[in-house]
Amino acid sequence: MKCIAIDDEPLALDLLEDNISMVPYLTLVGKCSNAFEAIEILQRQQVDLIFLDIQMPGLTGLQLLQSLAHKPIVILITAYEKYALEGFNLDVTDYLVKPVSIERFVKACNKAHELWQLKNGNKQSTTHSDFFFVNVDYSLQKIVFADILWIEGLKDYVRIHLRNNPKPVVTRISFKNLEEQLPGKHFIRIHKSYIAAVAAITAIRKNSIFLDSIELPVGDTYRDSVFAIAGKTNS
């Protein structure tokens, strides 16, 4: 995602640049100390995401948003909580109050990234066709699709079980959201709480599948699609 950062405080702008550099799917294409510099960039090139301060001289962040006919995705970053309602009325994706922890910053970026993917009709960025990133312990961890064996849903969390990794990756994300990021031809939903890598399935029974010695349950709703992998009907 191409993004710009707008803040009239140089130190805050530098910190924002550092945070953006740690998010793999973001590319910073402009740093602006006021709204007018941002308008020039927006007129020259496509921008997918704006990180925007509110209180700035000349033209405030909210006034900038109101002036845009076609708004990119926006994350407001401000020292003031009182503008939150007005910001969300302008359809901002998130509202961060300074000082912002890296964990909270990444969470906002992930929300913006998911929205961007939906707007573009993509389940994943074309530059990340073989992998994606998840939040793990205050950092972003790369997950290669080919390494995934199966995924287990746990309410607001999921466990991602990987090849040659005895400890699963645990990340806070909805099961449905994660499922939408997976390439459909390589993964199959087998249960309300389980997704399996098709290539890892070694045997199929009526109520379960096997990934070598690992047995996972097959839900009634998903049984036909599971048997279709083997070119069989559930009979």
N, C-alpha and C positions, 0 to 999 in steps of 0.2 A: 504494500500500500504506500502510495506517495503521500507524504504529510508535510505540513508546515507548522512551525511553533511561533506563537505571537505572545510577547510579554515585554513590557516597557522596563522591567528590572533586569539588567545584564546578568546578575548572578543567577536569578531564577531561570533566565533563558538558557544559560550554560548548563544548569542542572537538568533542565528539560531535555536538552540535546543529549546529555549523557544517558539519561533514562531511555530515550528513544533508540540510542545506539545499541542497547542491550536487548531489544525486541527484534528478533530475526526477520519478521515479515514487514517491518517498517523501513522506509527509505525517506530520510529527511531531505526535502528539496528546497527548503527556505527557512531562514530565521528572521523574524521581523520584530522590531522594537515598537511598532505602532500599526494601527489598522490600515493606514494608507499604503504602507509597504506590502501588506498582505494582499490588498486589492490588486496591486500591480502584478504580483505573482499569479493570482487567480485568473487574471486576464490573459496571461501568457501561456499557462499550461494547466493541464488537468491535475487536480489535487483531490485525493480520496478522503483525507482526514485532516482536521484542523485541531490543534491544541491551543486553546484560546484563553487568555487572561480577560478579566472584565474591566477593571478600573485602569483605564489608560487615557492619557491626555488627547484631546482633539476629538477622537471618536472611540467610544467605549466598545467593549467586545459585544455587548448585546445590541448596540446600534449597528455594528458591522453585520451581525447576523440578520437583522431586520432589513438591511440594504441589499442582501444577496437574493437574486432571483432564483438561482439554483445553488442550494447549499450542499456542500460536502457533509460527511459525517463529522460531528463536532463533539469534542470533549472540553468542557470548561474547567479551567484550573485557576482558582482564585483564593484570596485570603478571607473572603466574606461568604458566610452561609446564607445571608439574607436574600441573595439573588437566585437561590435554587429553584423556587417555583416559577419565576419568570423564565429562567433558563430552560426548564423542561417544557414550558408552554411554547418555546421556540424549537421544540423537538431535538434538543441536544441528547446525545447518547449517554453521557455520564457527567457528573458534577463532582469535581475533586476539590477539597479544601486544603490549602497549604498549611503546614508541610505535608507532603504526600509520600507515604511509604512506597517502596518499590513494589511490594506485593499488591497494594491497592492500585498502583499505576498499571501494572501488568493486567490486573483484572479488568480495568477499564479498556485497555487496548484489546484484550481478547473479545470483549463485548462488541467493540467497534469492528473488529476483524470478522466476527460472525455475521454482523449486519451487512458488511461490505460484500461478503460471499453470497448472501441471500439476494442482495440487490443486483449482483452480477450474474445470478443464476448458476453459480459455481458451488460445488460442495467443498472445493479446496482451491487454493491458489495454483495457477498453472505452473508457477515456479517451484511449487512444493508437491509435485505429482507423486513422489515416492515416500513422502514423510509429512509429519505435522508436529506441532509443539504443544505440550501441556504444562500447566503449572505444577511444580513439585518443590515443596520446601523453599519458597521464596525465589525460585528461579524457573526458567523455561527448559524443559527437557525434550530433546528430539526423540520422536518415536518413528521408526522406519516401518512402513506397513508390512513388509516382508518378514519382519521379526515377530509380528504378533501371532500368538497361538490362539488365545481366546480372551474375551473381555467379560467381566462380571460387574453388573450394576448393583450399587449399594446406596439407594436413596439419592443423596446429592453427590455421591462419590462413585468412581468406578475403579476397578482393579484391572490393569492391563498386564496380562501374562505374556512374557517374551521368551523367545528361544535363547538358550544358553544363559538364562538369567533366573536363578532360583527365587529371587525376591520380586514380586510384582510391583509395577509402578502404580501408585495410588494418587489420584488427582481429583480435585473437586470440579465436576462437570456433570451435567445431566446425561443420562444414558442415551436419550433421544438425540441430544446435540452431538454426542460423540458418534453415534451411528450414522448421522448425516454426513460426517466428514470421511467416512470409510468408502473406498471404491467398492461398489456393490457387487461386482463380478467376483471379487476375491473374498468376500465375507458374507456370512449368512446368519440371520437371527434364528436361533433355535429354541428360545425360551424368553419369557418376559424379562429375565435377568441375565441372559447369556447371548453372546455373539461369538461365533467360531470362525477361524480362518478355514476356508474351503480346502486348501491344499494340505492342511494339517490333519484333516479327518481321515482316520484309518479304518474305521468300522462304524456301521449304523445298525441300531436295533430299533424296535418300535418306540421305545420310550427313552432312548439315550443314544448318544454318539460317543465314539472313543477317539482320543488324540493319543495314540500309542496306549500307555497305561492309564491315562486320565479319562474318566467317564463323566460326561456332562448330561444333564437331563434335557429331554426334548418336550416342549409343551404341545398340547393338543392343537393349538392354533397354527403351529409352525411345522407340524409333522409332514404334511404333503410336500412342502417346499424342500424339506430335508431329504426325503426319499427321491425327489426329482433330481438331486445331485447325482445319484447312481442310475438315473434313467428308469427308476422303478416307481410303481404306484404303491400307496399305503394300503395293502390288502392282506 
